Each structure stands twice: as C-alpha cells, then as structure tokens.
C-alpha cells in the first residue's frame, strides 16, 4: 500500500510529532510505501494563488514544484493520514492551505458545474485523522459541535472520493501523563495498522 502521512505542527518536540513518527514507523514496519510529509519542516507554501481558485475547470500547473509533487503523489495513494492539533476548531493554516492547493479540481475531484455534485478522483478509499486537543470531549460536542469531524468527514474527504473516514482525538494533551501519552501512541499505531485491513 502507498500511504501518505501529513503532519501539521510547528514545534518539533510536540506530541503531534511523536504521533507522526509512530505512525510512519508502524506503517513502514508493515511493508507500506509511506510518503511522509512534515508540512512545517518542508515549509509548504499554503497561500492559494489567484490562478488556483478555479472550482469547475481542471487546474493548470501551480507553478510551484512542491505543490506539483504533492498533487502527483496524492493521486497515487491508497490511504491518507493527517496528524494535527485542533486550533480554533480548524486544522493549522499550513494544512488548510495544503487541502486547498493540492486537492484541486482535476487532481482530487471533478465538478461539472459550480452547483453540481463532485466526482471524487482520488483512489484512496480511506483516511485516518489523528487530532490532539485540550478541549474536553463533552464541551467540544455540546458547545462547538465537533467542527473538525464535520470538516474532514463531511466537507473535505467525501468530496474527493474518500468514503471511509476514521478519526481519533487524543485529549487533553497539555496535562496528560507520560503513561497516557504512551497509550495514545500505541493507539495511533493500531489505528494506522488498521488502514491495511
């Protein structure tokens, strides 16, 4: 299997980095071809250009070799993994920009008209989102309605053809004990391995 693993967190010593490293190692140990991308470390440019704002017509070249590489890669993947914190109910800006620039029309979906239904083009049938949060689960649901679940499982991934969307939230991270973090890393490994089933 070819699996893309994408990390969006600026601090190299963050728990998100530990999750990313554990997932990449687990998948490689199981024989997967892993395309691992730390978007901050790679300095992925998240700003959508005016030429990239088309929604119906297939995009032309982004003029950015890094974006073109990601577009070529994502089209070949069997599964996707995203590792990121919950910031203001959204992924970090670098990952939002990645979605907007890489999951472009003609690459990840096809749309016949602006008000039409998209046809997903990605062959990746499944995705795993591993989030960290400092908001307790009951408050996240009652006050905010779990916006990250809606972003990934209702708005982004089904649009590009990913029908099996799995998400795990590790919370609350800031006050978590080492043994708790260790169990979370074990769970992240298990969830990643389950993508192969």
Residue pairs with C-beta under 8 A, 6 or more apart in sequence:
1 32
1 33
1 78
1 79
1 195
1 196
2 32
2 33
2 35
2 76
2 77
2 78
3 27
3 32
3 33
3 34
3 35
3 77
3 78
3 79
3 80
3 81
3 195
4 34
4 35
4 36
4 37
4 73
4 74
4 77
4 79
4 80
4 81
4 124
5 20
5 23
5 24
5 27
5 34
5 35
5 36
5 37
5 80
5 81
5 83
6 37
6 39
6 80
6 81
6 82
6 83
6 95
6 98
7 16
7 17
7 20
7 36
7 37
7 38
7 39
7 40
7 83
7 84
8 16
8 39
8 40
8 82
8 83
8 84
8 85
8 91
8 92
8 94
8 95
8 98
9 16
9 17
9 20
9 40
9 83
9 84
9 85
9 92
10 40
10 92
11 17
12 41
14 85
15 132
15 170
15 173
15 176
15 181
15 184
16 83
16 84
16 85
16 132
17 38
18 181
18 185
19 83
19 130
19 132
19 170
19 184
19 185
19 188
20 36
20 38
20 83
22 185
22 188
22 189
22 192
23 81
23 83
23 130
23 188
23 189
23 192
24 34
24 36
25 189
26 188
26 189
26 192
26 193
27 34
27 192
27 193
27 195
28 34
30 193
30 196
32 196
35 73
35 77
37 44
37 70
39 94
39 95
39 98
40 94
42 66
44 66
44 70
44 94
44 97
44 98
45 64
45 66
45 67
45 97
45 101
46 93
46 94
46 95
46 96
46 97
46 98
46 100
46 101
47 97
48 97
48 100
48 101
49 62
49 63
51 60
51 62
51 63
52 59
52 62
52 100
52 101
52 104
54 105
55 105
55 111
55 114
56 105
56 111
56 112
56 113
56 114
57 105
57 106
58 105
58 106
58 107
58 110
59 104
59 105
59 106
59 107
61 68
62 68
62 71
62 101
62 104
64 101
67 101
67 102
70 98
70 101
70 102
71 102
71 104
71 107
74 80
74 102
74 103
74 107
74 108
74 122
74 124
75 107
75 108
75 121
75 122
75 123
76 123
77 122
77 123
77 124
78 123
78 124
78 125
79 124
79 125
79 126
79 127
79 128
79 195
80 124
80 126
80 127
80 128
80 157
80 162
81 127
81 128
81 129
81 130
81 192
81 195
82 91
82 95
82 127
82 128
82 129
82 130
82 152
83 130
84 91
84 92
84 95
84 129
84 130
84 131
84 132
85 92
85 131
85 132
85 133
85 173
86 131
86 132
86 133
86 134
86 135
86 140
86 148
86 169
89 144
89 147
89 148
90 96
90 147
90 148
90 151
91 99
91 148
91 151
99 156
102 108
103 109
103 122
103 156
103 159
103 160
105 111
106 121
107 121
108 120
108 121
108 122
108 159
108 160
108 161
109 118
109 119
109 120
109 121
109 122
109 159
109 160
109 161
110 118
110 119
110 121
111 118
111 119
118 159
118 160
119 161
120 158
120 159
120 160
120 161
120 162
121 160
121 161
122 160
122 161
122 162
123 161
124 161
124 162
125 161
125 162
125 163
125 164
126 162
126 163
126 164
126 165
126 166
126 195
127 152
127 157
127 162
127 164
127 165
127 166
128 166
128 167
128 168
128 191
128 192
128 195
129 148
129 152
129 165
129 166
129 167
129 168
130 167
130 168
130 170
130 188
130 191
131 148
131 167
131 168
131 169
131 170
132 169
132 170
132 171
132 173
133 140
133 169
133 170
133 171
133 172
133 173
134 171
134 172
134 173
134 174
135 144
135 171
135 172
136 171
136 172
137 169
137 171
140 146
140 169
140 171
148 167
148 169
149 167
152 165
152 167
153 165
153 167
157 165
158 165
166 191
166 194
166 195
168 187
168 188
168 191
170 176
170 184
170 187
170 188
173 181
176 184
